[in-house]
């Protein structure tokens, strides 16, 4: 099979590519011209390419590489771009500066994969590759081509759970760089859970001094399946860590969406502040098991004060239009047994304790909306979230259509196609993974049927994202192994829409060399360019 030209091996696949003969040469004489509004993209291009190529790419009003914002290109939307590479010039245009950021990543992929690696063997924000000095060529060739590219979906993301296992901010920055390379635009940070609270809140300092530390042991779903055995674990971010991450991501066109779990998955918070629970005098530890804990927030006024204070700090740190409130897997046993909870049910005119979950989410969501933010939650069904919430549909594909019919915006996060902590093959003896269905590369590439066409209502499908729950991913290498190359398949589908498997497989084979150059410790999945076989029958959820 003949080798693909680099403009035939782009991942995700552009909307339209017209191949041209010849090439454009980047060398020491190449300058970059940025029109008003394009300066940030030109700076990013320079920051990414100069360490990799050794070329200064200085600002120049007569530069042969031009980046331009043209508001008249409305058909490209916020993230689309047009790229023309001719033998004598490069022109990257977009209607919005964000589109130029996407085009910068395409320019990187059009260069040889060695141009992704800095001279010392590494890349800004990424780990070292081979770990040796390289002799840099004097010139780098771009194939002549013409590209018009517009994303299929506006929400294209990855969720990283830093509550079960803390991952330092340098690791998160590295993943931001990888997201940007693949034109993914959301990093969803799962910051709190039963097993750890990672974000500082000035009014509640014990959330991190107590809630960020568990003593062990770690207990997995069944005996013998814990990835590291009994061990303590701790870690929390500083405010500067998080604000720095937000700025780093924004410069690359990636939004950091924070998640603060409620009313369940709060054992770490209750270990720090027992008075927020349904048994104020009870001393709790940060949970040392995986799964669903039955301790939940109380519903008295002090809890509402806590929720508002935490969300105010979250909004101050994270400018994201969206704030995730968790909302799923909330046992009601404590509420059923609590006189305070029963009194709240009566005072609010609710039908029973089970309605307190939606009541508390509704109060938190209203606080966000009053400040111009959009609440998001995990949707266990398509019918139980309060109005105004964006639903992340994860349990069943039918729930997305149900949520759309009720007027919710929807992000598709079905566990059988987007949960990357599940096994990616059926090979025995591999690293520990979450018990559940096999989610292989073809399954992620195939994705789920789009419910938008058949679902009535005012809602819409915003997009999709992958999930990296980290019970079985305590190290940066584990995140790599679980995410790649499956995240490449999700990125391709989210940006390009459905593509034929053989086309994707051929492009991925070439793209894997880019992952290798960047030092991504990916799973050795082979993507043969043949039609997929029938899908496996996975265990029921």
N, C-alpha and C positions, 0 to 999 in steps of 0.2 A: 504494500500500500504506500503510495507516495506520501512524503512528509507534507504536512499542512503548512502553508504560509502563516506567518504570525497573525495576520489579520483574518485568517480563517480559523484560528484557534483561540479567539477571545472568549473569555468566560467571566460574566454571562454573555450570551450571544447578542450582538447589537440588532436593532430593528432592521436596518438595511446596511449592507456593505457592498460597495462597488470596487472591485479590484482594478488597480492601474499598474502599468509597467514602470519600472524604475524605483528609485529610492531617494530619500532625503537624508543628508548627512549632518549629524550633530558633531561639531568639533569646537576647538578653542575659540573660533571666531563667531560662533552662534550667539546671538543676543535674543532677548525675550521682550516683546512689546506688549504692554497691558493697557487696554483702554480703561476709562473710568469705570469702576465697579469690578474690574477683573484683577486688581492688584493682589488680593488674598490668594486667588488661585495661582497666579504667577509665582508668588512667594512659596506656596506649597510645592509647585512643580520644581522649583529650584532646590528647596530643602530636601526633596526626595531624590532628585537625580544627581545633584552635585556630589554628594558623598559616594554615590554608586558609580558615576562615570568619571569623576575628576574634572568635569567641565564647569567653568564658573557660571555660564548662562546669565550674564549680567543684564540688568534692565537697559533697554535701548529703544529709542523712538523709531529706529529703522531696523529693528530686529527681524530676522527671518522667521521667527516663531511668534505668532500673534495670538493673544487671548482677548476676546471681545465679548462684552455684554451688549446684546441688541434686543431691546424690549419689543421690537417688531416681530420677533420670532415666537409669537405666542403659541403656535402649534406645538412647540417643544415643551411647554409647561414649565414647572419649577425645576425639574431635574434632567430634562432632555438636553441634548447638545448635538452640534454638527461639527464634524472634523474632516478637514481636507488636507491630505499630505501630498504635495507635488514635489518634483525634483528640486525646486528652488525655495519652497516655503512650506510652513505649516500654519493653518488657520483653525483655531478652535473657537466656536461661537456658541452662545447660549442666551436664552431670554432672561435667565436669572443666574447670579453668581454660583448657586449650588450646582447648576448644570455644568459649569466649568470644572468644578471639583470632580464630577463623574468623568468628564473627558480627560482630566489629568491622569486618572487611573488607567484609562484606555491607552493613552500615550505610553505609560509605563509597560503595559502588556505588549505593545507593539515593538518594543526594544527586546534584544536578546535577554534571556532570563538572568544572565550575569549582571545586567544593569539594575537588578533589584537588590544587589548585595553591595554593601559599602566596601571600600578598599581594604579595610582590616578584616573582612570576612563576615561582617554583620550589617545590620540596617538600622537606621534610627527607629527606636521603639520596638525592634524585633531582635530575637536572639541571634547569636553568631551562627553562621553557616559552617563551612568547612573549618573555620578557625585558623586560616592562614592568610598571609598577605597575598594580594593579587597584582599582577602586572596589568595596568589599565591600558586599553588601546587608546589611540589618539582620536579615533572617530567611531561613531556609533550610527548605524543605519536604521532608518524607519522605512518600511515598505510604503510605496505610494498607494493611497487608498482614499475612498470617500465614504464616510460613515454618518448616518443619521440614526439617533438612538433615543428612545423614549421608554421609560419604565412601564411595565404592565401594572404594577401595584405600588402604592405610595408607602406602605408599611412593610419593610423588609428587615427582619431583625434576628437577633440571637439573645436569648435569656441565659445569663450565667448566675447560678445560685452560689452566692458567697456566704450564705448563712450556715449551711451544713459543713462546708470547709471554706475557710477564709483564703482568698487569693490576693496577694499584694497588688498595689496599684500599678506597678510596672508590668505585671502580667496582664492586667486589664488594658493598659495602653497598647500593649502588643496586639491584643485581640482587636482593639479599635483599628489599628493599621490593617489587619487582615480583613476586617469587615469592609473597610473603605476600598481595599483592592478589589473586592468582590461586589462592590456597589450595594452593599447592605447599609442601611441607614439608621438602625436602632440597636443600641446596646441596652437591654433590659436587665437591671441589677436587682436580684432578689436579696435584699439586704437584711431581712429579719425572718426568724422562724423559731420553732421550739428549741433548736440546737444552738442558736447563737444570734446575737443582735450586733450588727457591725457598724452602724452609723451613730456618731455622737449627737446628742441632743442636750443643749446647754442647761435646760431646766430640769433635766432628768439624767444626771451624770452616771448613776449606777447602771443605766442601760448598757454602757460599755465597760465600766469597771467590774461589774458583776455579770451582766448578761452576755458579754462577749467571751466568756471563759467557761468551758465545761471540763469536768474532771475525769470523764470516762467512767466505765468503758463504753466504746461505741458498739452498739448491738444492731446488726442488720436484720433483714426481714426473717431470716431463718438461721438456725445454728450453723456455724462454719462458713458463712458467706461474707463476713465482714472483711473489707479489703485490707485492713492493716491490723486487725485485732484491737484489743482494748488499749486506748491511748487518750490522754487529755488533749485538748485542742483549744486554741485561743487566737484572737486577732480582731482588731478593729481599725477602721480608717480614722484619720483626722479630718477635720473640716477642710483643711488645705489640700489633703489628698483628693477629696471628692471634687472640690471646686477646680482643682488643677486638671483632673480627669475630664470634667465637663468641658473645659476650655480646649483641651487637647482634642477631644472628639469633635467639638463644633468646628474646629479649624479644618477637619477632614470631612465635614458634612454628615457627622453621625450624632444623633440625639441620644443622650443617656436618660432612660426612663427609670425612675426609682420605684421599688416596691416595698411597702411597709404592710406586713400581714395583719389582718384583723377580720373578725373577732376571734378566730381560732389561730392555731400555729403561733401562740404568744407565750409559750412557757418561759422563754428566756427573759421576756419583759416582766413576767410575774415573779420570777426568781429575784429580780432586782427590786420590784415594787409590789409586794404581795397584796397591798390594799386595793390594787386595781382588779383583783380577781373576785370570785364569788365566795371565797373563804378568806377574808382579810387577815386572819391570825395565823394562817398556815404558811410554814416555811417550805419553799420549793427550791430545787436545784435546777440549773440549766439541763434540759433533758439529755440523757445519755443513750437514747434509743432512736432509731429511725421510725418512720411511719407517722401516724396521726395520734397526737396527744389529746386527752379529753379535757384538759384545763383550758378555759376560754376567758376572755375579758368579762368582767361584770358589766352591768348596764346602769350603774348609779352615776350621779353627776360628776364625780371625780374622774371617772373614765372618759366622759365627754371632754372635760378639761384637758386630760392627757392627750387624747386624740387630736384635738385642735392645736395644742402646743407642738406636738410632733410634726403634724402636717405643715404648720407654719415654718418650722425649721427646714423641712424637706423642700418646700417651695422656695425658700430663700437660697438653698444650695443648688437646687436643680431647676433651671428655667424651662424644662420640658413642658410642652402643653399638656402632657399626659402624666398622671400619677396613678400608680397601680396600688390597689388596696387589698390584694389577695382575695379573701372572701370565701374560699372554698374549704371543704373538709372541716366543718365546724360542728362538733358534737353538741347536743343540747341538754345532756344529762344534768350538768351543773345548774343550768337555768331552771330546769324542771323541779329541782330540789331547793331552789333559793326563794325565800319569801320576798327578798328585794326584787328579784327578777319577775316574780308573779305580780308584784305591785306595779311594776313598770308595764307589764302586759295590760293590766286593767286600766292604768292611767292613759295609755296610748290607744286604747280601743283595739288591741290586737287579738287575733283569734287564739293564740297560744304561744308558749315559749319558743317554738320553732320560728315564729315571725320576728324574733328579736335580732336574728342575723341580718335580715333585710332592713330592719329599722335602724340598727347601728350603722350599717353600710350607707344607708340613705342619709343619715346625719353627717357622716364623714364626707360623702360625695357632695352634699349641699355646701359644706364648708369650702371644698375645692372649687366648685362652680361659681360661688360668690366672688372668688378671686381670679376668675378667668381660666381655670384649669379644667381638664376633662378627667373624670374618674374612670378607672379601668378595673376589671375584676375577672377572676377565673370563673367561667360559667359551667357549673356542674350539670345544669340543664339549660334549655334556651328560654325559660319562662320565669326565673326567680330573681333576677337582678333588678334593682330599683331603676326607674326611668332615668335616662340621661347617662347611663353607664355604657362604656365600650366593653363588649363581651369578648373574652378569649375563650373560644369554644374548644375544650380539650377532651371531653369524655366520649362523645359520639358525633359523627358527622351531621346527624339530623338536628343537633342542637343549634348549629349555626343558622340553619333556615328558620328555626323557631325564634331565635333571637332577632333575626332580620325582620320577621313578621311583626314583632313587638316594637320595632322602631330602633333597635340598638344598632350601632356600628359594630362590626365584627372583625376580629383578627383570628385567622385560622391557625389553631395550635393543637390539632388532633394528635393524641399521644401515639397513635399507631403509625404516623408519618413524620412527626416532628420531634419526638423525644429521643435525643441522641445519647442518653444514658442507657438505653436498651442495647442489647447485643446487635452488632452489625453483620454477623454471619453465624453459621451454625457449627463452627469449628469448636471442638471440645478443648478444654485446657487453656483457654485464653484468660485475659485479665478479668477480675470480677466486674460484673455489670448489674444493673437493676433487673430483678426478676420481671419477666414480661415477654411480650412478643418480640420477634426479631424485626428490627427496622434496618433493612439493608439499603445500599446505595440506590438500587432501582426503586425501592419503596418510597424513599424521599423524593427521588426524581419524578415519580408518578404523581405524588401528592394526592389531594382529595378533590372530588368533584366540586366545581364552583357552584355554590348554592344561590348566587345572586339572581340568576335568570328565573328561577322557579319560586323565589320567596317574595311575597308581597310585603309592603310596608315601606317606611321611610328610611330604614337603615341601609347600610352598604357594607361591602367587604372592603376593609382598608388594605388588607394584605395578609402576610403570614410571617411566622418566625419559628426558629428552632429553639429547643429547650435543652440546657445542660444542667440537670440536677446533679449535685456533686457528692452524694453519699459515697459514691465509688470513684470520685475524682479529686483526691487530696492534693495532687501536684499539677504543675503546669504541663508536664508531659502527658498526664491523663487527659487534660482538656484538649490538647492537640489530637490525641489518638481518637477521642470520641467525636470531635467536631469534624475532622477532615479525613476523607474528602466528602463526607455526607453534606456538610454545609455548602460545598460547591454546588451540589445538586439543588438544594433549596434556593440558593442565590440565583441560579440560572432560571429556575421556574418563576421566582418572584419578580425578577426583572424582565425576563423575556416572554413569560407565559409558557404554556406547554410546548416542548420541543421533542422531536423524535429521539428515541434512545440512541440509535447509532450515531446521530450527529453529536449528541452530548458526549457519548463515550469517546469519540475521536478527539473532541476538543479537550476533554479531561485528561486524556493520555498525554497531550502536549502540556497542559496546564500543570500537571503533577511536577514537571521539571521546575516550574516557578515555585511551587511549594517547597521542593527540595532546596532550591537556591536560598529561600528564606528561612531554612532551618525548621520547617514545620514537621513535627514528628508524627506524620499521619499514618493511619491504618493502611496496610498494604493491600487495599482493595483493588482488584482488577476489574476494569469496566470494558468488557469485550463489546465491540460494536456490532452486536446482534440483537435481534428483537427479544424482549424479556419473555421468560416463561410465565406460566400462570402464577398468580400471587400465592404465597403460602397461606395456610390457615393458621392464624395466630390465636393464642388463648383469649378467651373473652375477658373484657375489662372488668 
